[in-house]
Amino acid sequence: MACLGEKFDDIKNTVAFLNQHNIQGLKIHSTYIIKGTQLAEMYNNKKYFPISLNDYLEAVSYILSHISENIIIHRLSGDAPKELLVAPEWNAHKKWILNGLAKKLKENDIWQGKYFCK
């Protein structure tokens, strides 16, 4: 993970937390950097590095395969305004995200709740 100290175990812990609570819906998206923000300044000063598309797809695949099948997935990516987006560049290409995720899920025989333990 390229975030500020976030590790894959943090994602695992978040999924476990969500599965233990009465969550009806989930919105998944990466952090994106917008012009004129403190995060953009950190990025420009090489103090923040956004997640790669491959790492994002790995994270979403894990989330989907370990989250309860009873939780509605409302969103798989967020859309930054293209004229304000600084990074990651792949965020401006929703088809890259959705097609990449569909391919990863199919290749690895993954579906929502596959590894969910009640």
C-alpha positions in Angstrom: 0.0 0.0 0.0 1.3 3.4 -0.9 -0.8 5.4 1.6 0.4 7.1 4.8 1.4 4.0 6.7 -1.7 2.0 5.7 -0.9 -1.7 5.5 -2.8 -4.6 4.0 -3.5 -5.8 7.5 -5.5 -2.5 8.0 -7.8 -3.5 5.2 -8.2 -7.0 6.6 -9.0 -5.5 10.0 -11.5 -3.1 8.5 -13.3 -6.0 6.6 -13.4 -8.0 9.9 -14.9 -5.0 11.7 -17.5 -4.5 9.0 -18.5 -8.1 9.1 -19.1 -8.0 12.8 -21.5 -5.1 12.6 -24.9 -4.5 11.1 -23.6 -2.9 7.9 -26.1 -2.7 5.0 -23.9 -1.1 2.3 -20.3 -0.4 1.4 -18.7 2.2 -0.9 -15.2 1.3 -1.9 -12.8 3.8 -3.5 -9.2 4.9 -3.4 -7.8 8.1 -2.2 -7.3 10.5 -5.1 -5.3 13.7 -5.1 -7.1 17.0 -6.0 -5.4 20.2 -7.1 -5.0 22.8 -4.4 -5.1 20.4 -1.4 -2.7 19.6 1.3 -2.5 16.1 -0.1 -1.5 17.5 -3.5 1.3 19.5 -1.8 2.5 16.3 0.0 2.4 14.4 -3.3 4.4 17.2 -5.0 6.9 17.1 -2.2 7.2 13.3 -2.5 5.7 12.8 1.0 2.7 10.9 -0.3 2.5 8.2 -3.0 -1.0 7.1 -4.2 -1.9 3.4 -4.5 -1.1 1.7 -7.8 -4.0 0.3 -9.9 -2.7 -3.2 -9.3 -2.6 -2.7 -5.5 -6.0 -1.2 -5.6 -7.4 -4.2 -7.5 -5.8 -6.5 -5.0 -7.3 -4.7 -2.1 -10.8 -4.6 -3.7 -10.6 -8.3 -4.6 -9.7 -9.1 -1.0 -12.6 -6.9 0.3 -15.1 -8.5 -2.0 -14.1 -12.0 -1.3 -14.0 -11.6 2.5 -17.0 -9.3 3.0 -20.4 -10.8 3.8 -22.6 -11.5 0.8 -25.4 -9.7 2.6 -23.6 -6.3 2.4 -24.6 -4.3 -0.7 -21.6 -2.9 -2.6 -22.7 0.6 -3.7 -19.4 1.6 -5.3 -16.2 0.1 -6.5 -14.3 3.3 -7.3 -14.7 7.0 -6.8 -14.6 9.5 -9.6 -12.5 12.6 -9.1 -13.3 15.6 -11.3 -10.9 15.1 -14.2 -9.9 18.8 -14.4 -8.9 18.7 -10.7 -7.3 15.3 -10.5 -3.5 15.2 -9.8 -3.1 11.5 -9.2 -3.4 8.6 -9.5 -3.8 8.9 -13.2 -5.6 5.6 -13.5 -8.5 7.1 -11.4 -9.6 9.0 -14.5 -10.2 5.7 -16.4 -13.2 3.9 -14.8 -13.1 1.2 -17.4 -9.5 0.3 -16.4 -10.7 -0.2 -12.9 -13.9 -2.1 -13.7 -12.4 -4.2 -16.5 -9.3 -4.9 -14.4 -11.4 -6.0 -11.4 -13.7 -8.2 -13.5 -10.6 -9.9 -15.1 -9.0 -10.4 -11.7 -12.2 -11.8 -10.2 -12.7 -14.2 -13.1 -9.1 -15.4 -13.3 -9.0 -16.1 -9.5 -12.5 -17.5 -9.3 -13.5 -14.8 -6.7 -17.0 -13.6 -5.8 -18.4 -11.6 -3.0 -18.4 -13.5 0.2 -16.3 -16.4 -1.1 -14.1 -16.4 2.0 -16.5 -14.9 4.5 -16.7 -16.8 7.7 -19.8 -16.3 9.8 
